[in-house]
Every structure is written in C-alpha cells, then in structure tokens.
Amino acid sequence: MKKLYRNYVQVVSKLSDLALLLLRLTLAYGFYNPAMRKLGNLEGIASWFESMNYPLPTLNAYLATATESLGVILLLLGLGTRIISIPLIIVMFVAIFTVHIGNGFAAGDNGFEIPLYYLIMLFTLIVFGAGKISIDYLIDKKK
C-alpha cells in the first residue's frame, strides 16, 4: 500500500506545473471582466470609490484598473507572476474590507468568498511561482 501511494504521489507531483498554469489562467479570467468594466467606465469607478469614502478616489480607480488589467496580461503570460500577485492581493484586501465583508462569506450574497479564494491562489503563486509553463521559467532558465 505504501509503495502504491508513493508511486501515486510521484506521478501526481509531475502535474504541479499544470496546476500553477491553471491557477494563473483562472485568476486572469477572474480579473478580466472587472478590469474591462473599470477600463470602460473609469469616471464611474472613481465616483463609486468616492461614495465609499476611498481616499483619492480617482487615483485609486486608476491604480485598481491598471493593476487588474496588467494582472490579466502578466498572469496569462506567466511573467512577473510573483511581483504582480502582490498588488493584486492588495486589491483583493481592499475589495474584501470595503465591499464584501458586510455581506458575509457566501459568494451568492456578494460576500468575501471569491476574493478570499483569489487571495489564497495569489499567495500560492507568490510561494511557488508561475511554474515551468511560463515566461518567468524561460527567463530564469536562461540565467
């Protein structure tokens, strides 16, 4: 039984790079629509931020939009994955504490469930990197 389990672990561990790619693609997909909505209505986003008493709402609207838009591109490419994950985590914390936390946990109630999952996935990418199916890996390999 131990040998069977060790063989299973050995086979499954070879899928780690595919798992990291799937994390990146899922996050890129998840950030795509919010980024596009923000790009299409920056003034509206700034007004919304102002209504929630964000400091410097216009600047923060631009920063959130740029972070999410750049995040989509970089996550898809696996380029600068560990770096872009940091500002994306900040965006998720802001979203949780300003929009979602008052609605509880459940995603169906616009709670903080999905942003929390994104935080965990982004943290995983910071720890493990983009994997071998990425530009990060190709750049590192050439050193």
MODA-V528469 format. One record per residue. N is the residue number from 1. RES is the residue in one letter. PHI is phi as a letter, one per 30 degrees, with the letter a starting at -180 (* if undefined). BURIAL is b if it has 9 or more other ideal C-beta (glycine too) atoms within 8 Angstrom, else e. Layout:
[[N	RES	PHI	BURIAL] [N	RES	PHI	BURIAL]]
This chain:
[[1	M	*	e] [2	K	d	e] [3	K	d	e] [4	L	d	e] [5	Y	d	e] [6	R	d	e] [7	N	d	e] [8	Y	d	e] [9	V	d	e] [10	Q	d	e] [11	V	d	e] [12	V	d	e] [13	S	d	e] [14	K	d	e] [15	L	c	e] [16	S	d	b] [17	D	d	b] [18	L	d	b] [19	A	d	b] [20	L	d	b] [21	L	d	b] [22	L	d	e] [23	L	d	b] [24	R	d	b] [25	L	d	b] [26	T	d	b] [27	L	d	b] [28	A	d	b] [29	Y	d	e] [30	G	d	b] [31	F	d	b] [32	Y	d	b] [33	N	d	e] [34	P	d	b] [35	A	d	b] [36	M	d	e] [37	R	d	b] [38	K	d	b] [39	L	d	b] [40	G	d	e] [41	N	a	e] [42	L	d	b] [43	E	d	e] [44	G	d	e] [45	I	d	b] [46	A	d	b] [47	S	d	b] [48	W	d	e] [49	F	e	b] [50	E	d	b] [51	S	d	e] [52	M	c	e] [53	N	i	e] [54	Y	d	b] [55	P	d	e] [56	L	h	e] [57	P	e	b] [58	T	d	e] [59	L	e	e] [60	N	d	b] [61	A	d	b] [62	Y	d	b] [63	L	d	e] [64	A	d	b] [65	T	d	b] [66	A	d	e] [67	T	d	b] [68	E	d	b] [69	S	d	b] [70	L	d	b] [71	G	e	b] [72	V	e	b] [73	I	d	b] [74	L	d	b] [75	L	d	b] [76	L	e	b] [77	L	d	e] [78	G	i	b] [79	L	c	b] [80	G	i	e] [81	T	e	b] [82	R	d	b] [83	I	d	e] [84	I	d	b] [85	S	d	b] [86	I	d	b] [87	P	d	b] [88	L	d	b] [89	I	d	b] [90	I	d	b] [91	V	e	b] [92	M	d	b] [93	F	d	b] [94	V	d	b] [95	A	d	b] [96	I	d	b] [97	F	d	e] [98	T	c	e] [99	V	c	e] [100	H	c	b] [101	I	d	e] [102	G	d	e] [103	N	c	b] [104	G	i	e] [105	F	d	e] [106	A	d	e] [107	A	d	e] [108	G	d	e] [109	D	c	e] [110	N	i	e] [111	G	d	b] [112	F	c	b] [113	E	e	b] [114	I	d	e] [115	P	e	b] [116	L	d	b] [117	Y	d	e] [118	Y	d	b] [119	L	e	b] [120	I	d	e] [121	M	d	b] [122	L	d	b] [123	F	d	b] [124	T	e	b] [125	L	d	b] [126	I	d	b] [127	V	d	e] [128	F	c	e] [129	G	i	b] [130	A	d	b] [131	G	i	b] [132	K	d	e] [133	I	c	b] [134	S	a	b] [135	I	d	b] [136	D	e	b] [137	Y	d	b] [138	L	d	e] [139	I	d	b] [140	D	d	e] [141	K	d	e] [142	K	d	e] [143	K	d	e]]
